[in-house]
Amino acid sequence: MKKLFFVALLPFVIAACGGQKADKAQQTDEQITEVTVGNFKNMAGDLVGKTVVIRGTADHICKHDGKKLFLIDVNSDGRVKVVTGDDMAAFDAANEGLDFIVTGIVAETIVDEAYLKEWEEELKTDEAENPHLEDGEHKEGEDHHSNEDAYKQIENYRAMMAEKGVDKLSFYHIIAKSYEIVKE
């Protein structure tokens, strides 16, 4: 009886072990697409949610919180926004002007009328909660842009949508999983 039980159980043990190996193989065989600053804008729509690697020069690193950097390539047009992932330290603004190799996930921000209305409501709420702030001032930990600038940007987005005859705009960026600074 014991032999029969073992023989009946054997296929399940083998399948369970084989399944674990297949899962590990899938995890390590994640396809990484190499993109450039010059072709990112054209390829990004097809790469949303996928891992990419990109190399470029840090044109700007946000000095306020270090959570954003913008990559350029002196040999091509374009600029790619990179933000830190949840578990990453901020980018060091002292590295502005250096070359980076970034591995990350392509993300999309969709700007449509609902997005713009929500943004306007946030601005109105902020103004109501902080009536004493002068134009251009900001609360601790917030962007340094004034509400007036934000309202102008909202109108610019609406004008862009009207000009293009679309009801939404897509903007792409990379959420960094890792990066290295190229030392040549």
N, C-alpha and C positions, 0 to 999 in steps of 0.2 A: 504494500500500500504506500509506503514511504517513497519507493522508487517511482511509482505512478504519479504521485503528487509532485515530485521533483521534475519529472519529465513534462508534466502538464504546465508547470510554472516556468520552465526554461525559456520558452518563446517570449514571455512577458519580460523576463530579466534582460534578455538580449535586446529586445525592442527598446526598453527603458535606457539601456546604456548607449545604444545607437542614437537614440533621440537626443541625448545630451551632447554627443559629439557633433551632430548636425547643427544644434543650436549654437555651439561655440564657433563652428566654422562660419555660420552666418554672421555672427557678431564681428569676427575678425576680417571678413571679406567685404565689409561695407565699401561701396564704391565711392571714391572721392574724385570729383571732377576738378580739373585744373582750369581756372579762369584767369583772365587778365583784367586790368583796370579798363583797357580799351574795349573788351568784348562783354564785360559784365552786364551792362545795361540791356544788351540784346539777348543774352542768355538767361538772365535772372528769372524771368517768368516761368521758364521750364524747369528751373532748379529749386523752386520754393520747397523748403523742408528737406532738402538734400545737402550733403556735406560737400564743401568746396575748399580748395586751397588757392590763395591769391598772394601775389607778391607786389609790393608797391612802396612808395616813399610816404612817410607820415607827413602830410601837408599841414595838418592841424590836429592837435590833441587837446581836448577840452580841459582847460586849466581849472575850471570850477569843481568838477568831480572826477575827471579822468575816465569817465565811462564811455567816451566816444573818441574815435580817431577817424580821420579821413585819409584814404590812400589815393595817391596820384601816380602816374607814370609819365616821366618827362618825354617819352617817345610817342605818346598817344593822348587823345582827348579822354576826358571822363574823370570822375571822382567817385570813390566808393566809400560809403559810411560803414564803419565797423563798430559794434557795441560790445561791451564785455558781457560774458555769460554770467549767470547767477552766482556761480562758485568761483569767479575770477576776481583777482585784485584789479584795481584801476590801472589804466595805462599811465606811465610816468611822462608828464609834459616835457621833461628834460630830453626825451627821446624824439621830439619833433624834428623832422628833417632826416631821420634815419630810415633805412629800408627794413620792412617787416615782411615776414612770411606768416600769414594767418590761415588757420584751419577753422572753419566754422560752418554754421547752418544758414542757408539763404532764407530770409524772412521778407514778408510783404506787408506794407501798410497800405490799406485802401482808404482813400479820401473820397467820401461821397457826401451828399447833402445831410444825411443823418449824422455822420462824423462831425461835419462843420457846425451843425446845430448844437450838438453835445459840447463841442469846444466853446461855442459862444455862451452856453449856459454856465460852464465852468468859470469863464471870465467874469460873467455877471455875478456869480456867487462869490468869487474872490473879491470883486469890487465892493460887494455888500458887506463882506466880513472884514474888510480892511479899508474903510473909507479914508483913513488918515494917511495912507501911503500916497506920495506924490508920484506923478507919471515918471516911470523909469526906475523907481524904487521897487524892491522886492522883499518878500518874506525870506527869512533864514532858510537856506537849503533849496531855494527855487531858482529857475533860470533867470538870467539877468535881462530878459527881454520885457519890454513894457507891454501892457495890455493893448495900447494903441498899435504897436507893431503886430501883435497877434491878430487884431481885427483887420489890419491891412493884409496880412497873409491869408486870412480867411477869404477876403474879397478877391485876392489874387487867384486862389484856388478855384473859386466860382467862375472867374473870368477865363481861366485856362480850360475848365470843363466846357463852358459855353463856346469858346473859340474852336475847340476840338470836336464839339458836338457829341460829347460823351457824358454819362451820368456818374462816372467815377474816374479817379486817377490812381494809379498804382506806383508806389515807391518801394524800392528794394534796398535791403541792407544785409549785412552779415552779422550773425551773433557768434562771436568768437568762442571756440572751445579751447583753443591754444594758440600761441604765437611764439615766434622767435625773432629776435633782432639780428639782422644780417651784419656780421662784422667782417669786412673785407680789407 
